[in-house]
Amino acid sequence: MKRFALLGDPVEKSLSPFIYNTLFKAYALDASFECVRVPKSDVGAVRDIVSVLGLSGFACTMPLKRTVLPLLDEVDADAMLSGSVNVVTVNNGRLSGCSTDGLGLVNALKNETGGICGKSIAILGSGGACASAALAAARAGMRVTIAARNTHSASEIASTLPVDSLCGICGLDELADALGECDIFVNATPLGMSGNDELEINGALSNMKRGSIVFDMVYKKGGTRLLNDASSLGIKALSGIYMLLEQAYPAFELWTGRRVEPREKDLLKRALYNKMN
């Protein structure tokens, strides 16, 4: 049996095992997926964990998406540019990393909007998920604004984007103005995750235009404060479940060589939403 895992901290409430094990069963593959807690201080043990567990691949979540890079033998161009990986394939002891986060966000938005080219997006964050999402959004023809408490970090992410796709950089005190100009707002921070503070920007959200979308990479039962606030204002609110699914499909293909068919995607989406509700 091939073994795969999610490495990071926290991982206890992740839905990744449900997603991948459901797909392995659907395609009659002799494989399993589990969660392994690896705090940032233990990132140096990743290669040992891979060896001891006999992993054929693993997914990375916070806080490893950036810190794991120096331990990898290969990193694809986009992941190197964004400085973040979330999927690693193991082949004869060599670890090859890439990022499907950005693709997951872009595909999730395309599925829900029908088209995103030419739209403006504001992304809040300064970590690996934000960097990957910003790069993918720019590649998809979107105009990108990076918002962060630390504008130096925002500037580093902005420096990876094509110049003609960058709308600007802003701090939290300028977020309301930025949201008034964008079509889509994305929370790419851990705020709202169980055990963390909630993202409370109701005043800034009320500045958004009619027909705007709020997308929270965080997912949990009952929704996050951000999504509930958006819904109360009549703004379309999308949970991180959409992105979680869309980033998992290319990872599954990388690990197994099997493409997830539309029928399986529909069945998995229904099963996942039943599990969350």
PEBELJO-V923164 format. One line per field, one symbol per residue. psi: psi as a letter, one per 40 degrees, with the letter a starting at -180 (. if undefined). A space follows every 50 residues. Layout:
BEGIN
psi: ???
END
This chain:
BEGIN
psi: hihiihhahiedeiedddddddddddefhgiihihhhgideedeeddddd ddefheiiihaifeddeedeeidihidddddefhiehhhhhfehhhiihe dddddddddddedeheheiihhhhieaddddddddddddeeihhhhhidh edddddddeeihdeehdaiiideedddddeeidhhhhfieheiheiiihg fddddeeiiheihhhhdiiiheiiddddddddeehhhhiedddddddddd dddddeehhhiddddddddddddddd.
END
